[in-house]
Amino acid sequence: MAVRLLLLGLKRNCRTTTTSGSSSSSIVGGRVLRFSSSGALNSDFLEEASNSQENDDDLKSRIFRLRLPKRSATNVLQKWVGEGNKITVSELRNISKQLRKSQRYKHALEISEWMVSHEEYELSDSDYAVRIDLMTKVFGIDAAERYFEGLPVTAKTCETCTALLHSYAAAKLTEKAEQLYERIKEANMSLNALIYNEMMTLYMSVGQLEKVSLVVEELKCQKVAPDLFTYNLWISSCAASLNMDGVRRILDEMSHVSGSNEGWVKYTEPCQRIYYRSSSREFRVQLFS
C-alpha cells in the first residue's frame, strides 16, 4: 500500500531530469529515483521503501507482506523479537488462522514451528491439530503421520486424531483411516460427532454408501449426539442409493431432535433428488406432505 501511494504521488510531484534509451530518473524531495524502461521503480528503492515501513507496522502486517512462500516468516518473527517486541500465543494463533484462510500454509506452518520451538508457549490440543493439518498440506500425509506418531500420549487426543483422520479421508486412504478409527475406539477417548463425520465423508467419497449407516449406528451406541452435518451425510447417502424409506426415517428422527429445525433447508436438495428420480407418485406425496 505504501509503495502504491508513493507511485501515485510521483505522478503529481516528480520532475523528470534525465532520460536515456533504457532508463530515466526523477527528483522527489531531493532524492533521485531511477526508473527502468518499463517505467518501474528500481528494485533496490522498492525494497528500501518496503523496509522503511516495517517500523510502523505490526507483526501481522509484516508477515502478510511476505507474498512468496520462499520468503521466511521465521525471519520476520526473529527480527520482531530482536527489536524488543513480545509475541503472545494468542497473537500467533490469530496470524496463523488468517494465513490459513488465505491458503498461505507454508507461512502458517512456520508460525506453528515457532510456537513449538519456544517453551514459553503452552500448546493446546488445537495447536497440535492445526500443525498436523498444515504438515499434510505442505509436506504431505507421511510427514503429518510421523509427527502424530511422535507426539506424547497425552497429546494424542480426540482433536489431534480427528486432524489426522481428516487428512486420510481427504486423500481417500480408506485402509489407514479405518485403522486409525479402530485405534481411537480402543483408546476409549471422549468422542464427538466430528470423528464419525470424517468416516462418513470418506465412505461417501469412495462410494461405500452401505457403511455410512453403520457409522451412524456406532455413533448412537456410543451415545454421541449427531450434528446437522451428520444428518446431511446420512440423508445424502440414502439419496445416492435411492433409499426412500431411509430418508423418511431420518426426517422423522430429525423432527424430534431439539434444535434440528434450523437445518431442514440443508436437506431439501437430496430429498428433491429422490423426488425427481422416483417413479413412485405416492412416495412424492408422502415425503413432502
Secondary structure, DSSP 8 states (H G I E B T S, - for coil): -HHHHHHHHHHHH-EEEEE-SSEEEEEETTEEEEEETTS-B-HHHHHHHHHHTGGGS-HHHHHHT--STTS-HHHHHHHHHHTT----HHHHHHHHHHHHHTT-HHHHHHHHHHHHH-TTS---HHHHHHHHHHHHHHH-HHHHHHHHHTS-GGG--HHHHHHHHHHHHHTT-HHHHHHHHHHHHHTT----HHHHHHHHHHHHHTT-THHHHHHHHHHHHTT----HHHHHHHHHHHHHTT-HHHHHHHHHHHTTSTT-GGGGGGGHHHHHHHHHH---HHHHHHHT-
